[in-house]
Amino acid sequence: MPTSDRPTATRKPNKKVPSSTYRVQVRPDFPLKATAEIADYLADLGVSHLYSAPLLTAAPGSQHGYDAVDHTQVSPELGGPEGLRGLSEALRNAGLGLVADIVPNHAGVAVPKANPTWWDVLKRGQESEYAAFYDIDWSRGRLLIPVLADEPDALDKLTVEGDELVYYDKRYPIADGTGAGSAREVHDRQHYELVNWTRGDSEVNYRRFFAIVDLAALRVEDPEVFEATHAEILRWVREGMVDGIRVDHPDGLRDPGAYLQRLHDAAPEAWLVVEKILEPGEQLPRWPVAGTTGYDAMAEVNGVFVDGSTEAFFDTLERHLTGREISWQDLVHETKHDVATRLLAAELGRLSRLVPEIDEASRGLAELAACFPVYRSYLPAGARHLAQARAEAGRRRPQLTSVLDQLTGRLRNASDELAVRFQQYTGAVMAKGVEDTAFYRWTRFVARNEVGNDPSRFSVSPDEFHECAQARQHDWPDTMTSLSTHDTKRGEDVRARLAVLSEVPGDWTEVVRRWVRAAPLPDPSLAHLIWQVAVGAWPISRERLLAYALKAARESGAVTTWTQPDESFENALRAMIDKIYDDPALNREVSDFAASITPPGWSNSLGQKLVQLAMPGVPDVYQGTELWDWSLVDPDNRRPVDFAARRKLLGRVDDGWQPPVDDTGAAKLLVVSRTLRLLRQRPELFRSYQPVFAEGRLGEHVLAFDRGGVVAVATRLPVGLSRHGGWHDTALSLDGHSWTEVFTNASYGGDRLAVAELLHTYPVALLVKE
């Protein structure tokens, strides 16, 4: 798309835009006080803003904060208002700002008494002053709470204690005047009905976050609900404690654009970014925000370090290992359709009841959702996505042609309640069907199975990368860029090492075919996933690899699931993991192979980190990733970070130590700290984007760009480079000025710079024009 045709961000730049952020998972075991104590370290590292996990009161014991139960106060488990004031003061003293993560779409309801508004709704039903806070379908009768055990006499376990109904460790309010009689009789008089937990997916009558019954959707489109749930957050902004806001899951909102406009109007100077997952090629709507949280950038950066010429090898290997041949598109349709009709059956039923005049509306809606090419549309914009879904649904289900035509006639109308709710539904179908299912089943090359990427897009060429970067500079220069988040399936350095497999497909084919025979598993796709993760994160403990493997197996749902674990399969999975550690020959072979791809993996890690930090946008560093980070999917990536070790290493680097590229990860710390400091101190050097192309027959191994006074240079495909014996005559043409390389402090001049000389010490370089 020509640059002039792309949407341009409507939000004007302001002084509160960070130069970079550092994400900290503030949680009960790393509260606000502990966060405040690393402010000076983050300032030394070079960031301008701390980027915090949600801080409002969450469900008791919450480790992530995305289940807020009280929007009026900072979580006491994190340190309460005093903790936030202490953090604010520490950040201010260190010259840093704060970006807060907020959750407008839903609230936590797992512990009703912890959530005052939900408790009141349970107690008073539609008469509650908070009845309109939540997206509840009261036409279905009592509010269904799916918590009972799957046994016929579960209600007999209820007891009455004072003015509460008690079911084991769960407590629920009793409406005034309904407390007489047996516990079961009391229950039958309430505004809610406790039901078998298995009925949740099909019958729950409040909108959930995806398929999580413990998270109930808020009607934040109501101005009163917006005010009640945002007053505290906006106070932080007004009082100067918060400079930026990260908005979680805007796709769940009834009208994301209107919500974001209201938030922007309430905090016009705040830097706003949205956790919006864009499919490759999809454009962000013209909202009054700075951009996304950076999954789109992550997909581009990871992809440009993958050798695209070997895709066919991995297709062949996958067919050999699994014995099946299915395209990514067909698998996604299969998993999304299953989610649409089973996991989200309650939401599908609510949609279908809006069109009682259309026979088979449920089948048509599910098929359209399964064929929807993006997370959601934002009518009237994005109507083409509905047209694509209609065409694909008609191709797959021609017998539904009449139904599909009737439905799309209404789904095109932005004011139709069916169209509004369908937009919320497709995002949930995509998230659960793709991120949480298909990513664990289609395991051809899992370095690319990441949020924000289409795994069938095996790699990204340098030309494609430059085009995307130029578009970002023009359209969304203040958007966030990421490499790791709390939602990524594998940490950035795991993916960087796995990218090496694309350069050694023959070696990988040989070992993995041997390993699957040595430690067999009934699900060959899952086995291929586990072997890739094992070498990508090696050395990894038995406990961590097993925890990951069990989660992957249940998320995949091909054999075992969270709700119906298959004991025999999971025992076989444990046996496979045990074999990796207990068979000396196999363990040694895995270790040796991982060791062989580790050095080129380090090169990729340094390259992608420099590119992410120096490319257009506001780079985020996820906690701990300034050193090598071998984390896997959550909760593995929420493990404690050793900040003391990082302080010590940074001190050594600042004292002049030139760290080698080795297991310590200190070389990555050097790259991160020097690039972040330059971004903060010399922002005028990062205001444009121009590709820089290397000359010579090995020029394709260089990825370089000029930001307007700073040139970033990274090594691509290091194994192939090594096979050629190094850089030879590869050179960069510069403009004749003198340049200083930031990581080595070496000076260069002239019009032509030999890459072998520039990258003699590290596989990356950052040149600053003198």
Beta strands, then each sheet from edge to edge (+ up, - down):
strand 1: 21-24
strand 2: 49-52
strand 3: 56-58
strand 4: 68-74
strand 5: 97-102
strand 6: 106-108
strand 7: 143-148
strand 8: 159-161
strand 9: 164-167
strand 10: 170-173
strand 11: 192-196
strand 12: 208-209
strand 13: 212-217
strand 14: 244-247
strand 15: 271-274
strand 16: 291-292
strand 17: 480-481
strand 18: 618-622
strand 19: 690-692
strand 20: 694-695
strand 21: 702-706
strand 22: 710-715
strand 23: 731-741
strand 24: 747-754
strand 25: 764-769
sheet 1: 16+ 15+ 14+ 5+ 2+ 1+ 18+ 17+
sheet 2: 3+ 4-
sheet 3: 6+ 13- 12+
sheet 4: 7+ 11+
sheet 5: 8+ 9- 10+
sheet 6: 19+ 21- 22+ 25- 23+ 20-
sheet 7: 19+ 21- 22+ 25- 23+ 24-
end
